[in-house]
Amino acid sequence: MAQRQSKVSKFSSNISFNNQSAPDTHNFRTGPSEPTEHQPNPLQIAFLEYQIAELKLQHSFVIRENNNLRS
């Protein structure tokens, strides 16, 4: 069963995530109202870097668990 989990719109720079198979995951939408005038906010950058680090950590746990199940 294929589900659309993320969508990137080139024209509005909106990113939305919606994962129906993980109800505890927060759904959110973010994007600048005027992409050409959008300046990076240091707080937004720090938060995104934190989210990337968390996802990398979760990914490494999943890979490790997957390897353990195969052995």
mmCIF file as Biopython writes it, N, C-alpha, C and O atoms, coordinates in Angstrom:
data_model
#
loop_
_atom_site.group_PDB
_atom_site.id
_atom_site.type_symbol
_atom_site.label_atom_id
_atom_site.label_alt_id
_atom_site.label_comp_id
_atom_site.label_asym_id
_atom_site.label_entity_id
_atom_site.label_seq_id
_atom_site.pdbx_PDB_ins_code
_atom_site.Cartn_x
_atom_site.Cartn_y
_atom_site.Cartn_z
_atom_site.occupancy
_atom_site.B_iso_or_equiv
_atom_site.auth_seq_id
_atom_site.auth_asym_id
_atom_site.pdbx_PDB_model_num
ATOM 1   N N  . MET A ? 1  ? 0.843  -1.172  0.000  1.0 0.0 1  A 1 
ATOM 2   C CA . MET A ? 1  ? 0.000  0.000   0.000  1.0 0.0 1  A 1 
ATOM 3   C C  . MET A ? 1  ? 0.894  1.243   0.000  1.0 0.0 1  A 1 
ATOM 4   O O  . MET A ? 1  ? 1.583  1.506   0.986  1.0 0.0 1  A 1 
ATOM 5   N N  . ALA A ? 2  ? 0.892  1.988   -1.063 1.0 0.0 2  A 1 
ATOM 6   C CA . ALA A ? 2  ? 1.717  3.191   -1.160 1.0 0.0 2  A 1 
ATOM 7   C C  . ALA A ? 2  ? 0.938  4.386   -0.635 1.0 0.0 2  A 1 
ATOM 8   O O  . ALA A ? 2  ? -0.232 4.580   -0.966 1.0 0.0 2  A 1 
ATOM 9   N N  . GLN A ? 3  ? 1.608  5.182   0.190  1.0 0.0 3  A 1 
ATOM 10  C CA . GLN A ? 3  ? 0.989  6.382   0.726  1.0 0.0 3  A 1 
ATOM 11  C C  . GLN A ? 3  ? 1.864  7.573   0.396  1.0 0.0 3  A 1 
ATOM 12  O O  . GLN A ? 3  ? 3.089  7.462   0.371  1.0 0.0 3  A 1 
ATOM 13  N N  . ARG A ? 4  ? 1.246  8.701   0.146  1.0 0.0 4  A 1 
ATOM 14  C CA . ARG A ? 4  ? 2.001  9.931   -0.067 1.0 0.0 4  A 1 
ATOM 15  C C  . ARG A ? 4  ? 2.338  10.484  1.306  1.0 0.0 4  A 1 
ATOM 16  O O  . ARG A ? 4  ? 1.445  10.889  2.051  1.0 0.0 4  A 1 
ATOM 17  N N  . GLN A ? 5  ? 3.626  10.504  1.647  1.0 0.0 5  A 1 
ATOM 18  C CA . GLN A ? 5  ? 4.032  10.940  2.975  1.0 0.0 5  A 1 
ATOM 19  C C  . GLN A ? 5  ? 4.596  12.352  2.991  1.0 0.0 5  A 1 
ATOM 20  O O  . GLN A ? 5  ? 4.577  13.004  4.035  1.0 0.0 5  A 1 
ATOM 21  N N  . SER A ? 6  ? 5.085  12.831  1.885  1.0 0.0 6  A 1 
ATOM 22  C CA . SER A ? 6  ? 5.585  14.196  1.852  1.0 0.0 6  A 1 
ATOM 23  C C  . SER A ? 6  ? 5.368  14.782  0.470  1.0 0.0 6  A 1 
ATOM 24  O O  . SER A ? 6  ? 5.284  14.065  -0.528 1.0 0.0 6  A 1 
ATOM 25  N N  . LYS A ? 7  ? 5.280  16.085  0.437  1.0 0.0 7  A 1 
ATOM 26  C CA . LYS A ? 7  ? 5.049  16.764  -0.833 1.0 0.0 7  A 1 
ATOM 27  C C  . LYS A ? 7  ? 5.826  18.075  -0.817 1.0 0.0 7  A 1 
ATOM 28  O O  . LYS A ? 7  ? 5.772  18.819  0.163  1.0 0.0 7  A 1 
ATOM 29  N N  . VAL A ? 8  ? 6.535  18.356  -1.878 1.0 0.0 8  A 1 
ATOM 30  C CA . VAL A ? 8  ? 7.251  19.619  -2.001 1.0 0.0 8  A 1 
ATOM 31  C C  . VAL A ? 8  ? 6.691  20.361  -3.200 1.0 0.0 8  A 1 
ATOM 32  O O  . VAL A ? 8  ? 6.674  19.841  -4.315 1.0 0.0 8  A 1 
ATOM 33  N N  . SER A ? 9  ? 6.238  21.567  -2.963 1.0 0.0 9  A 1 
ATOM 34  C CA . SER A ? 9  ? 5.698  22.391  -4.038 1.0 0.0 9  A 1 
ATOM 35  C C  . SER A ? 9  ? 6.770  23.388  -4.472 1.0 0.0 9  A 1 
ATOM 36  O O  . SER A ? 9  ? 7.227  24.200  -3.667 1.0 0.0 9  A 1 
ATOM 37  N N  . LYS A ? 10 ? 7.169  23.329  -5.736 1.0 0.0 10 A 1 
ATOM 38  C CA . LYS A ? 10 ? 8.226  24.207  -6.230 1.0 0.0 10 A 1 
ATOM 39  C C  . LYS A ? 10 ? 7.799  25.672  -6.223 1.0 0.0 10 A 1 
ATOM 40  O O  . LYS A ? 10 ? 8.626  26.558  -6.005 1.0 0.0 10 A 1 
ATOM 41  N N  . PHE A ? 11 ? 6.533  25.928  -6.456 1.0 0.0 11 A 1 
ATOM 42  C CA . PHE A ? 11 ? 6.096  27.299  -6.638 1.0 0.0 11 A 1 
ATOM 43  C C  . PHE A ? 11 ? 5.886  28.044  -5.328 1.0 0.0 11 A 1 
ATOM 44  O O  . PHE A ? 11 ? 6.177  29.237  -5.251 1.0 0.0 11 A 1 
ATOM 45  N N  . SER A ? 12 ? 5.394  27.379  -4.308 1.0 0.0 12 A 1 
ATOM 46  C CA . SER A ? 12 ? 5.110  28.083  -3.063 1.0 0.0 12 A 1 
ATOM 47  C C  . SER A ? 12 ? 6.151  27.815  -1.987 1.0 0.0 12 A 1 
ATOM 48  O O  . SER A ? 12 ? 6.098  28.425  -0.919 1.0 0.0 12 A 1 
ATOM 49  N N  . SER A ? 13 ? 7.089  26.923  -2.243 1.0 0.0 13 A 1 
ATOM 50  C CA . SER A ? 13 ? 8.106  26.531  -1.270 1.0 0.0 13 A 1 
ATOM 51  C C  . SER A ? 13 ? 7.490  25.959  -0.001 1.0 0.0 13 A 1 
ATOM 52  O O  . SER A ? 13 ? 8.087  26.043  1.073  1.0 0.0 13 A 1 
ATOM 53  N N  . ASN A ? 14 ? 6.314  25.386  -0.117 1.0 0.0 14 A 1 
ATOM 54  C CA . ASN A ? 14 ? 5.679  24.751  1.032  1.0 0.0 14 A 1 
ATOM 55  C C  . ASN A ? 14 ? 6.119  23.306  1.121  1.0 0.0 14 A 1 
ATOM 56  O O  . ASN A ? 14 ? 6.254  22.622  0.107  1.0 0.0 14 A 1 
ATOM 57  N N  . ILE A ? 15 ? 6.340  22.850  2.331  1.0 0.0 15 A 1 
ATOM 58  C CA . ILE A ? 15 ? 6.665  21.453  2.572  1.0 0.0 15 A 1 
ATOM 59  C C  . ILE A ? 15 ? 5.645  20.942  3.576  1.0 0.0 15 A 1 
ATOM 60  O O  . ILE A ? 15 ? 5.461  21.547  4.632  1.0 0.0 15 A 1 
ATOM 61  N N  . SER A ? 16 ? 4.985  19.849  3.264  1.0 0.0 16 A 1 
ATOM 62  C CA . SER A ? 16 ? 4.039  19.282  4.216  1.0 0.0 16 A 1 
ATOM 63  C C  . SER A ? 16 ? 4.337  17.809  4.391  1.0 0.0 16 A 1 
ATOM 64  O O  . SER A ? 16 ? 4.656  17.108  3.431  1.0 0.0 16 A 1 
ATOM 65  N N  . PHE A ? 17 ? 4.233  17.349  5.615  1.0 0.0 17 A 1 
ATOM 66  C CA . PHE A ? 17 ? 4.449  15.953  5.937  1.0 0.0 17 A 1 
ATOM 67  C C  . PHE A ? 17 ? 3.181  15.415  6.575  1.0 0.0 17 A 1 
ATOM 68  O O  . PHE A ? 17 ? 2.613  16.044  7.469  1.0 0.0 17 A 1 
ATOM 69  N N  . ASN A ? 18 ? 2.746  14.278  6.128  1.0 0.0 18 A 1 
ATOM 70  C CA . ASN A ? 18 ? 1.550  13.665  6.694  1.0 0.0 18 A 1 
ATOM 71  C C  . ASN A ? 18 ? 1.740  12.168  6.608  1.0 0.0 18 A 1 
ATOM 72  O O  . ASN A ? 18 ? 1.679  11.590  5.523  1.0 0.0 18 A 1 
ATOM 73  N N  . ASN A ? 19 ? 1.968  11.543  7.738  1.0 0.0 19 A 1 
ATOM 74  C CA . ASN A ? 19 ? 2.213  10.105  7.765  1.0 0.0 19 A 1 
ATOM 75  C C  . ASN A ? 19 ? 1.027  9.429   8.440  1.0 0.0 19 A 1 
ATOM 76  O O  . ASN A ? 19 ? 0.925  9.416   9.667  1.0 0.0 19 A 1 
ATOM 77  N N  . GLN A ? 20 ? 0.138  8.869   7.636  1.0 0.0 20 A 1 
ATOM 78  C CA . GLN A ? 20 ? -1.066 8.224   8.164  1.0 0.0 20 A 1 
ATOM 79  C C  . GLN A ? 20 ? -0.734 6.970   8.967  1.0 0.0 20 A 1 
ATOM 80  O O  . GLN A ? 20 ? -1.486 6.597   9.868  1.0 0.0 20 A 1 
ATOM 81  N N  . SER A ? 21 ? 0.386  6.314   8.649  1.0 0.0 21 A 1 
ATOM 82  C CA . SER A ? 21 ? 0.714  5.067   9.331  1.0 0.0 21 A 1 
ATOM 83  C C  . SER A ? 21 ? 1.369  5.301   10.684 1.0 0.0 21 A 1 
ATOM 84  O O  . SER A ? 21 ? 1.567  4.346   11.436 1.0 0.0 21 A 1 
ATOM 85  N N  . ALA A ? 22 ? 1.710  6.539   11.016 1.0 0.0 22 A 1 
ATOM 86  C CA . ALA A ? 22 ? 2.310  6.854   12.312 1.0 0.0 22 A 1 
ATOM 87  C C  . ALA A ? 22 ? 1.508  7.978   12.958 1.0 0.0 22 A 1 
ATOM 88  O O  . ALA A ? 22 ? 1.891  9.144   12.858 1.0 0.0 22 A 1 
ATOM 89  N N  . PRO A ? 23 ? 0.392  7.643   13.624 1.0 0.0 23 A 1 
ATOM 90  C CA . PRO A ? 23 ? -0.502 8.679   14.148 1.0 0.0 23 A 1 
ATOM 91  C C  . PRO A ? 23 ? 0.126  9.547   15.236 1.0 0.0 23 A 1 
ATOM 92  O O  . PRO A ? 23 ? -0.342 10.660  15.473 1.0 0.0 23 A 1 
ATOM 93  N N  . ASP A ? 24 ? 1.185  9.059   15.907 1.0 0.0 24 A 1 
ATOM 94  C CA . ASP A ? 24 ? 1.815  9.860   16.951 1.0 0.0 24 A 1 
ATOM 95  C C  . ASP A ? 24 ? 2.778  10.890  16.378 1.0 0.0 24 A 1 
ATOM 96  O O  . ASP A ? 24 ? 3.267  11.756  17.104 1.0 0.0 24 A 1 
ATOM 97  N N  . THR A ? 25 ? 3.055  10.802  15.077 1.0 0.0 25 A 1 
ATOM 98  C CA . THR A ? 25 ? 3.935  11.766  14.436 1.0 0.0 25 A 1 
ATOM 99  C C  . THR A ? 25 ? 3.142  13.029  14.141 1.0 0.0 25 A 1 
ATOM 100 O O  . THR A ? 25 ? 2.029  12.965  13.619 1.0 0.0 25 A 1 
ATOM 101 N N  . HIS A ? 26 ? 3.715  14.169  14.477 1.0 0.0 26 A 1 
ATOM 102 C CA . HIS A ? 26 ? 3.020  15.434  14.244 1.0 0.0 26 A 1 
ATOM 103 C C  . HIS A ? 26 ? 3.042  15.780  12.765 1.0 0.0 26 A 1 
ATOM 104 O O  . HIS A ? 26 ? 4.068  15.658  12.096 1.0 0.0 26 A 1 
ATOM 105 N N  . ASN A ? 27 ? 1.915  16.203  12.278 1.0 0.0 27 A 1 
ATOM 106 C CA . ASN A ? 27 ? 1.812  16.681  10.903 1.0 0.0 27 A 1 
ATOM 107 C C  . ASN A ? 27 ? 2.006  18.188  10.927 1.0 0.0 27 A 1 
ATOM 108 O O  . ASN A ? 27 ? 1.452  18.872  11.788 1.0 0.0 27 A 1 
ATOM 109 N N  . PHE A ? 28 ? 2.780  18.707  10.000 1.0 0.0 28 A 1 
ATOM 110 C CA . PHE A ? 28 ? 3.001  20.137  9.972  1.0 0.0 28 A 1 
ATOM 111 C C  . PHE A ? 28 ? 3.191  20.621  8.554  1.0 0.0 28 A 1 
ATOM 112 O O  . PHE A ? 28 ? 3.475  19.841  7.646  1.0 0.0 28 A 1 
ATOM 113 N N  . ARG A ? 29 ? 3.032  21.910  8.377  1.0 0.0 29 A 1 
ATOM 114 C CA . ARG A ? 29 ? 3.257  22.550  7.079  1.0 0.0 29 A 1 
ATOM 115 C C  . ARG A ? 29 ? 4.064  23.815  7.351  1.0 0.0 29 A 1 
ATOM 116 O O  . ARG A ? 29 ? 3.750  24.584  8.259  1.0 0.0 29 A 1 
ATOM 117 N N  . THR A ? 30 ? 5.090  24.015  6.565  1.0 0.0 30 A 1 
ATOM 118 C CA . THR A ? 30 ? 5.903  25.216  6.733  1.0 0.0 30 A 1 
ATOM 119 C C  . THR A ? 30 ? 6.289  25.743  5.366  1.0 0.0 30 A 1 
ATOM 120 O O  . THR A ? 30 ? 6.415  24.977  4.411  1.0 0.0 30 A 1 
ATOM 121 N N  . GLY A ? 31 ? 6.472  27.018  5.272  1.0 0.0 31 A 1 
ATOM 122 C CA . GLY A ? 31 ? 6.905  27.599  4.011  1.0 0.0 31 A 1 
ATOM 123 C C  . GLY A ? 31 ? 6.791  29.106  4.050  1.0 0.0 31 A 1 
ATOM 124 O O  . GLY A ? 31 ? 5.888  29.647  4.688  1.0 0.0 31 A 1 
ATOM 125 N N  . PRO A ? 32 ? 7.691  29.783  3.378  1.0 0.0 32 A 1 
ATOM 126 C CA . PRO A ? 32 ? 7.620  31.248  3.350  1.0 0.0 32 A 1 
ATOM 127 C C  . PRO A ? 32 ? 6.471  31.728  2.477  1.0 0.0 32 A 1 
ATOM 128 O O  . PRO A ? 32 ? 6.129  31.086  1.483  1.0 0.0 32 A 1 
ATOM 129 N N  . SER A ? 33 ? 5.884  32.843  2.845  1.0 0.0 33 A 1 
ATOM 130 C CA . SER A ? 33 ? 4.793  33.377  2.032  1.0 0.0 33 A 1 
ATOM 131 C C  . SER A ? 33 ? 5.340  33.956  0.725  1.0 0.0 33 A 1 
ATOM 132 O O  . SER A ? 33 ? 4.667  33.889  -0.303 1.0 0.0 33 A 1 
ATOM 133 N N  . GLU A ? 34 ? 6.520  34.508  0.749  1.0 0.0 34 A 1 
ATOM 134 C CA . GLU A ? 34 ? 7.171  35.076  -0.431 1.0 0.0 34 A 1 
ATOM 135 C C  . GLU A ? 34 ? 8.568  34.461  -0.527 1.0 0.0 34 A 1 
ATOM 136 O O  . GLU A ? 34 ? 9.496  34.967  0.104  1.0 0.0 34 A 1 
ATOM 137 N N  . PRO A ? 35 ? 8.744  33.387  -1.295 1.0 0.0 35 A 1 
ATOM 138 C CA . PRO A ? 35 ? 10.029 32.688  -1.336 1.0 0.0 35 A 1 
ATOM 139 C C  . PRO A ? 35 ? 11.205 33.569  -1.733 1.0 0.0 35 A 1 
ATOM 140 O O  . PRO A ? 35 ? 12.318 33.346  -1.257 1.0 0.0 35 A 1 
ATOM 141 N N  . THR A ? 36 ? 10.996 34.556  -2.583 1.0 0.0 36 A 1 
ATOM 142 C CA . THR A ? 36 ? 12.116 35.386  -3.033 1.0 0.0 36 A 1 
ATOM 143 C C  . THR A ? 36 ? 12.595 36.332  -1.947 1.0 0.0 36 A 1 
ATOM 144 O O  . THR A ? 36 ? 13.740 36.782  -1.991 1.0 0.0 36 A 1 
ATOM 145 N N  . GLU A ? 37 ? 11.748 36.647  -0.969 1.0 0.0 37 A 1 
ATOM 146 C CA . GLU A ? 37 ? 12.121 37.579  0.090  1.0 0.0 37 A 1 
ATOM 147 C C  . GLU A ? 37 ? 12.442 36.871  1.396  1.0 0.0 37 A 1 
ATOM 148 O O  . GLU A ? 37 ? 12.747 37.529  2.390  1.0 0.0 37 A 1 
ATOM 149 N N  . HIS A ? 38 ? 12.381 35.564  1.416  1.0 0.0 38 A 1 
ATOM 150 C CA . HIS A ? 38 ? 12.579 34.820  2.660  1.0 0.0 38 A 1 
ATOM 151 C C  . HIS A ? 38 ? 14.045 34.835  3.071  1.0 0.0 38 A 1 
ATOM 152 O O  . HIS A ? 38 ? 14.919 34.437  2.301  1.0 0.0 38 A 1 
ATOM 153 N N  . GLN A ? 39 ? 14.305 35.293  4.279  1.0 0.0 39 A 1 
ATOM 154 C CA . GLN A ? 39 ? 15.650 35.268  4.841  1.0 0.0 39 A 1 
ATOM 155 C C  . GLN A ? 39 ? 15.701 34.173  5.902  1.0 0.0 39 A 1 
ATOM 156 O O  . GLN A ? 39 ? 14.761 34.034  6.684  1.0 0.0 39 A 1 
ATOM 157 N N  . PRO A ? 40 ? 16.784 33.390  5.943  1.0 0.0 40 A 1 
ATOM 158 C CA . PRO A ? 40 ? 16.862 32.326  6.945  1.0 0.0 40 A 1 
ATOM 159 C C  . PRO A ? 40 ? 16.871 32.905  8.357  1.0 0.0 40 A 1 
ATOM 160 O O  . PRO A ? 40 ? 17.582 33.866  8.651  1.0 0.0 40 A 1 
ATOM 161 N N  . ASN A ? 41 ? 16.081 32.308  9.200  1.0 0.0 41 A 1 
ATOM 162 C CA . ASN A ? 41 ? 16.015 32.691  10.601 1.0 0.0 41 A 1 
ATOM 163 C C  . ASN A ? 41 ? 16.953 31.767  11.374 1.0 0.0 41 A 1 
ATOM 164 O O  . ASN A ? 41 ? 16.813 30.548  11.271 1.0 0.0 41 A 1 
ATOM 165 N N  . PRO A ? 42 ? 17.913 32.304  12.153 1.0 0.0 42 A 1 
ATOM 166 C CA . PRO A ? 42 ? 18.859 31.446  12.881 1.0 0.0 42 A 1 
ATOM 167 C C  . PRO A ? 42 ? 18.165 30.438  13.796 1.0 0.0 42 A 1 
ATOM 168 O O  . PRO A ? 42 ? 18.647 29.317  13.955 1.0 0.0 42 A 1 
ATOM 169 N N  . LEU A ? 43 ? 17.046 30.823  14.394 1.0 0.0 43 A 1 
ATOM 170 C CA . LEU A ? 43 ? 16.320 29.895  15.260 1.0 0.0 43 A 1 
ATOM 171 C C  . LEU A ? 43 ? 15.718 28.753  14.442 1.0 0.0 43 A 1 
ATOM 172 O O  . LEU A ? 43 ? 15.751 27.601  14.874 1.0 0.0 43 A 1 
ATOM 173 N N  . GLN A ? 44 ? 15.172 29.058  13.273 1.0 0.0 44 A 1 
ATOM 174 C CA . GLN A ? 44 ? 14.637 28.013  12.396 1.0 0.0 44 A 1 
ATOM 175 C C  . GLN A ? 44 ? 15.745 27.079  11.934 1.0 0.0 44 A 1 
ATOM 176 O O  . GLN A ? 44 ? 15.558 25.864  11.888 1.0 0.0 44 A 1 
ATOM 177 N N  . ILE A ? 45 ? 16.898 27.641  11.593 1.0 0.0 45 A 1 
ATOM 178 C CA . ILE A ? 45 ? 18.029 26.828  11.153 1.0 0.0 45 A 1 
ATOM 179 C C  . ILE A ? 45 ? 18.473 25.895  12.270 1.0 0.0 45 A 1 
ATOM 180 O O  . ILE A ? 45 ? 18.712 24.711  12.036 1.0 0.0 45 A 1 
ATOM 181 N N  . ALA A ? 46 ? 18.584 26.429  13.491 1.0 0.0 46 A 1 
ATOM 182 C CA . ALA A ? 46 ? 18.995 25.603  14.634 1.0 0.0 46 A 1 
ATOM 183 C C  . ALA A ? 46 ? 17.986 24.490  14.878 1.0 0.0 46 A 1 
ATOM 184 O O  . ALA A ? 46 ? 18.375 23.354  15.153 1.0 0.0 46 A 1 
ATOM 185 N N  . PHE A ? 47 ? 16.689 24.801  14.781 1.0 0.0 47 A 1 
ATOM 186 C CA . PHE A ? 47 ? 15.664 23.790  14.996 1.0 0.0 47 A 1 
ATOM 187 C C  . PHE A ? 47 ? 15.725 22.710  13.923 1.0 0.0 47 A 1 
ATOM 188 O O  . PHE A ? 47 ? 15.594 21.525  14.229 1.0 0.0 47 A 1 
ATOM 189 N N  . LEU A ? 48 ? 15.923 23.110  12.663 1.0 0.0 48 A 1 
ATOM 190 C CA . LEU A ? 48 ? 16.029 22.130  11.583 1.0 0.0 48 A 1 
ATOM 191 C C  . LEU A ? 48 ? 17.275 21.261  11.743 1.0 0.0 48 A 1 
ATOM 192 O O  . LEU A ? 48 ? 17.230 20.062  11.468 1.0 0.0 48 A 1 
ATOM 193 N N  . GLU A ? 49 ? 18.387 21.855  12.187 1.0 0.0 49 A 1 
ATOM 194 C CA . GLU A ? 49 ? 19.596 21.069  12.432 1.0 0.0 49 A 1 
ATOM 195 C C  . GLU A ? 49 ? 19.360 20.063  13.555 1.0 0.0 49 A 1 
ATOM 196 O O  . GLU A ? 49 ? 19.840 18.931  13.494 1.0 0.0 49 A 1 
ATOM 197 N N  . TYR A ? 50 ? 18.614 20.483  14.584 1.0 0.0 50 A 1 
ATOM 198 C CA . TYR A ? 50 ? 18.266 19.577  15.680 1.0 0.0 50 A 1 
ATOM 199 C C  . TYR A ? 50 ? 17.410 18.425  15.156 1.0 0.0 50 A 1 
ATOM 200 O O  . TYR A ? 50 ? 17.648 17.269  15.504 1.0 0.0 50 A 1 
ATOM 201 N N  . GLN A ? 51 ? 16.415 18.735  14.321 1.0 0.0 51 A 1 
ATOM 202 C CA . GLN A ? 51 ? 15.558 17.691  13.765 1.0 0.0 51 A 1 
ATOM 203 C C  . GLN A ? 51 ? 16.358 16.720  12.903 1.0 0.0 51 A 1 
ATOM 204 O O  . GLN A ? 51 ? 16.123 15.512  12.949 1.0 0.0 51 A 1 
ATOM 205 N N  . ILE A ? 52 ? 17.292 17.234  12.126 1.0 0.0 52 A 1 
ATOM 206 C CA . ILE A ? 52 ? 18.136 16.368  11.294 1.0 0.0 52 A 1 
ATOM 207 C C  . ILE A ? 52 ? 18.955 15.438  12.172 1.0 0.0 52 A 1 
ATOM 208 O O  . ILE A ? 52 ? 19.067 14.248  11.879 1.0 0.0 52 A 1 
ATOM 209 N N  . ALA A ? 53 ? 19.530 15.967  13.247 1.0 0.0 53 A 1 
ATOM 210 C CA . ALA A ? 53 ? 20.322 15.138  14.162 1.0 0.0 53 A 1 
ATOM 211 C C  . ALA A ? 53 ? 19.455 14.053  14.796 1.0 0.0 53 A 1 
ATOM 212 O O  . ALA A ? 53 ? 19.882 12.905  14.913 1.0 0.0 53 A 1 
ATOM 213 N N  . GLU A ? 54 ? 18.238 14.415  15.203 1.0 0.0 54 A 1 
ATOM 214 C CA . GLU A ? 54 ? 17.324 13.427  15.790 1.0 0.0 54 A 1 
ATOM 215 C C  . GLU A ? 54 ? 16.971 12.337  14.780 1.0 0.0 54 A 1 
ATOM 216 O O  . GLU A ? 54 ? 16.950 11.156  15.127 1.0 0.0 54 A 1 
ATOM 217 N N  . LEU A ? 55 ? 16.696 12.721  13.547 1.0 0.0 55 A 1 
ATOM 218 C CA . LEU A ? 55 ? 16.356 11.735  12.517 1.0 0.0 55 A 1 
ATOM 219 C C  . LEU A ? 55 ? 17.534 10.822  12.205 1.0 0.0 55 A 1 
ATOM 220 O O  . LEU A ? 55 ? 17.350 9.624   11.990 1.0 0.0 55 A 1 
ATOM 221 N N  . LYS A ? 56 ? 18.740 11.376  12.179 1.0 0.0 56 A 1 
ATOM 222 C CA . LYS A ? 56 ? 19.928 10.546  11.950 1.0 0.0 56 A 1 
ATOM 223 C C  . LYS A ? 56 ? 20.098 9.541   13.083 1.0 0.0 56 A 1 
ATOM 224 O O  . LYS A ? 56 ? 20.445 8.385   12.843 1.0 0.0 56 A 1 
ATOM 225 N N  . LEU A ? 57 ? 19.856 9.981   14.317 1.0 0.0 57 A 1 
ATOM 226 C CA . LEU A ? 57 ? 19.960 9.089   15.467 1.0 0.0 57 A 1 
ATOM 227 C C  . LEU A ? 57 ? 18.916 7.981   15.380 1.0 0.0 57 A 1 
ATOM 228 O O  . LEU A ? 57 ? 19.239 6.811   15.582 1.0 0.0 57 A 1 
ATOM 229 N N  . GLN A ? 58 ? 17.673 8.337   15.082 1.0 0.0 58 A 1 
ATOM 230 C CA . GLN A ? 58 ? 16.617 7.337   14.935 1.0 0.0 58 A 1 
ATOM 231 C C  . GLN A ? 58 ? 16.947 6.375   13.805 1.0 0.0 58 A 1 
ATOM 232 O O  . GLN A ? 58 ? 16.727 5.170   13.928 1.0 0.0 58 A 1 
ATOM 233 N N  . HIS A ? 59 ? 17.470 6.900   12.712 1.0 0.0 59 A 1 
ATOM 234 C CA . HIS A ? 59 ? 17.827 6.061   11.570 1.0 0.0 59 A 1 
ATOM 235 C C  . HIS A ? 59 ? 18.904 5.057   11.963 1.0 0.0 59 A 1 
ATOM 236 O O  . HIS A ? 59 ? 18.825 3.886   11.590 1.0 0.0 59 A 1 
ATOM 237 N N  . SER A ? 60 ? 19.910 5.504   12.714 1.0 0.0 60 A 1 
ATOM 238 C CA . SER A ? 60 ? 20.978 4.583   13.114 1.0 0.0 60 A 1 
ATOM 239 C C  . SER A ? 60 ? 20.434 3.493   14.036 1.0 0.0 60 A 1 
ATOM 240 O O  . SER A ? 60 ? 20.876 2.346   13.961 1.0 0.0 60 A 1 
ATOM 241 N N  . PHE A ? 61 ? 19.475 3.838   14.909 1.0 0.0 61 A 1 
ATOM 242 C CA . PHE A ? 61 ? 18.862 2.823   15.774 1.0 0.0 61 A 1 
ATOM 243 C C  . PHE A ? 61 ? 18.081 1.807   14.945 1.0 0.0 61 A 1 
ATOM 244 O O  . PHE A ? 61 ? 18.140 0.607   15.215 1.0 0.0 61 A 1 
ATOM 245 N N  . VAL A ? 62 ? 17.354 2.281   13.943 1.0 0.0 62 A 1 
ATOM 246 C CA . VAL A ? 62 ? 16.575 1.379   13.092 1.0 0.0 62 A 1 
ATOM 247 C C  . VAL A ? 62 ? 17.498 0.455   12.310 1.0 0.0 62 A 1 
ATOM 248 O O  . VAL A ? 62 ? 17.237 -0.744  12.212 1.0 0.0 62 A 1 
ATOM 249 N N  . ILE A ? 63 ? 18.572 1.002   11.756 1.0 0.0 63 A 1 
ATOM 250 C CA . ILE A ? 63 ? 19.533 0.182   11.010 1.0 0.0 63 A 1 
ATOM 251 C C  . ILE A ? 63 ? 20.160 -0.858  11.925 1.0 0.0 63 A 1 
ATOM 252 O O  . ILE A ? 63 ? 20.295 -2.022  11.548 1.0 0.0 63 A 1 
ATOM 253 N N  . ARG A ? 64 ? 20.547 -0.440  13.133 1.0 0.0 64 A 1 
ATOM 254 C CA . ARG A ? 64 ? 21.159 -1.370  14.085 1.0 0.0 64 A 1 
ATOM 255 C C  . ARG A ? 64 ? 20.176 -2.483  14.454 1.0 0.0 64 A 1 
ATOM 256 O O  . ARG A ? 64 ? 20.550 -3.655  14.492 1.0 0.0 64 A 1 
ATOM 257 N N  . GLU A ? 65 ? 18.923 -2.120  14.726 1.0 0.0 65 A 1 
ATOM 258 C CA . GLU A ? 65 ? 17.911 -3.119  15.079 1.0 0.0 65 A 1 
ATOM 259 C C  . GLU A ? 65 ? 17.658 -4.061  13.905 1.0 0.0 65 A 1 
ATOM 260 O O  . GLU A ? 65 ? 17.500 -5.267  14.096 1.0 0.0 65 A 1 
ATOM 261 N N  . ASN A ? 66 ? 17.620 -3.515  12.705 1.0 0.0 66 A 1 
ATOM 262 C CA . ASN A ? 66 ? 17.426 -4.332  11.513 1.0 0.0 66 A 1 
ATOM 263 C C  . ASN A ? 66 ? 18.569 -5.337  11.364 1.0 0.0 66 A 1 
ATOM 264 O O  . ASN A ? 66 ? 18.338 -6.506  11.055 1.0 0.0 66 A 1 
ATOM 265 N N  . ASN A ? 67 ? 19.788 -4.882  11.583 1.0 0.0 67 A 1 
ATOM 266 C CA . ASN A ? 67 ? 20.939 -5.784  11.506 1.0 0.0 67 A 1 
ATOM 267 C C  . ASN A ? 67 ? 20.875 -6.858  12.587 1.0 0.0 67 A 1 
ATOM 268 O O  . ASN A ? 67 ? 21.252 -8.005  12.346 1.0 0.0 67 A 1 
ATOM 269 N N  . ASN A ? 68 ? 20.399 -6.491  13.780 1.0 0.0 68 A 1 
ATOM 270 C CA . ASN A ? 68 ? 20.265 -7.469  14.865 1.0 0.0 68 A 1 
ATOM 271 C C  . ASN A ? 68 ? 19.221 -8.527  14.522 1.0 0.0 68 A 1 
ATOM 272 O O  . ASN A ? 68 ? 19.399 -9.702  14.842 1.0 0.0 68 A 1 
ATOM 273 N N  . LEU A ? 69 ? 18.136 -8.117  13.874 1.0 0.0 69 A 1 
ATOM 274 C CA . LEU A ? 69 ? 17.083 -9.065  13.513 1.0 0.0 69 A 1 
ATOM 275 C C  . LEU A ? 69 ? 17.553 -10.031 12.434 1.0 0.0 69 A 1 
ATOM 276 O O  . LEU A ? 69 ? 17.121 -11.183 12.400 1.0 0.0 69 A 1 
ATOM 277 N N  . ARG A ? 70 ? 18.431 -9.569  11.558 1.0 0.0 70 A 1 
ATOM 278 C CA . ARG A ? 70 ? 18.938 -10.427 10.487 1.0 0.0 70 A 1 
ATOM 279 C C  . ARG A ? 70 ? 19.933 -11.457 10.999 1.0 0.0 70 A 1 
ATOM 280 O O  . ARG A ? 70 ? 20.073 -12.528 10.409 1.0 0.0 70 A 1 
ATOM 281 N N  . SER A ? 71 ? 20.634 -11.141 12.108 1.0 0.0 71 A 1 
ATOM 282 C CA . SER A ? 71 ? 21.642 -12.088 12.605 1.0 0.0 71 A 1 
ATOM 283 C C  . SER A ? 71 ? 21.028 -13.227 13.383 1.0 0.0 71 A 1 
ATOM 284 O O  . SER A ? 71 ? 21.745 -14.104 13.864 1.0 0.0 71 A 1 
#
